[in-house]
Amino acid sequence: MVKRVMITGVGGLIGSHLAQKLLDLGNEVHGMDVVDLASSMNLGEVKDREGFFYHQGDIRSAKDLEEFFQPEATVMYHLASVVGVNRYMEDPLSLIDIGVMGTRALIGLCHKNNVRMLFASTSEVYGRNTLTPWTEGDDRVLGATNVDRWSYSTAKALCEHMLFGIHHKDKWPMSIVRFFNVYGPRQNPIYVVSKSVHRVLNGQQPELYDDGTQTRCLTYIDDVIDGIILAATAKEAIGEVINLGNPRENTMAEVIDAVIEAANSAIKPKIISTAQRYGSVYEDIPRRVPDVTKAYNLLGWRPKTAMPDGVRKTVNWAKANSWYLQ
């Protein structure tokens, strides 16, 4: 029997890859995003496929949600969010409205119809906790509320509280995954890998922030999609929050070097000061390292793609898709 699923934020990196995978697995996919389908390049490979239904709308609109929502669906993959440091620092209020108010409305619909929800959270919830690697039960350590950077972390954490609150009250089936620096083909070129790929292949210098020694644990999109589907369907994941990340750390300098090598380029990075670009409303996190023991114990999931291999795949895809480099 064909299973019906829903995806919010379907036009993004994760949403578009997830839709493609779920269609390949024989599901009927109902996706929602704010962009017009005709102009969504990320959905080019799925928009004409049988079993894919697109709903343009805003999760802050009750009318849009009612038109999109499928009461007979088995799972709601809730990915819609404002993402990217520059975006949530420019307009933290919209981030909160979309992330918190939109999510609360979706939780209400899923709870009422007993539809399981997979909620996409973030490694940002751990804040600047220095005790790495981070396990799912570790403390959140955040900065002051006048530092806009923490609005995203706080909004996602509040959504987690809402999900746990309803689950603890009546066992409504939900699961939460926390992503650690997902990257891959089709990603908006505003992140370290995608921006570097975009700039290098266009003959521009990649940007290296500060001294480049800050680390991230980069997780390739294919690995993340496998983890999401497992977390959304496994009985063992109900009522759980699970890290989905690559525990291998790489400095930002190493990542940019990998992009330059994969692109067969000799270009040198341009050094950027975060203090000069963002000012006092920004605060960097020097390390983000996930403990993925829980993902392995509950789901049998581990990341398979090493950073240089994932970067090479991303560069090769970008070379083959000229629209992305425009």
Secondary structure, DSSP 8 states (H G I E B T S, - for coil): ---EEEEETTTSHHHHHHHHHHHHTT-EEEEEESS-GGG-GGGTTTTTSTTEEEEE--TT-HHHHHHH--TT-SEEEE-----SHHHHHH-HHHHHIIIIIIHHHHHHHHHHHT-EEEEEEEGGGGBT--S-SB-TT---B---TTSTTHHHHHHHHHHHHHHHHHHHHH---EEEEEE--EE-TT--TTSHHHHHHHHHHTT---EEETTS--EE--EEHHHHHHHHHHHHH-GGGTTEEEEES----EEHHHHHHHHHHHTT-----EEE-HHHHHGGG----S---B--HHHHHHH-------HHHHHHHHHHHHHH-HHHH-
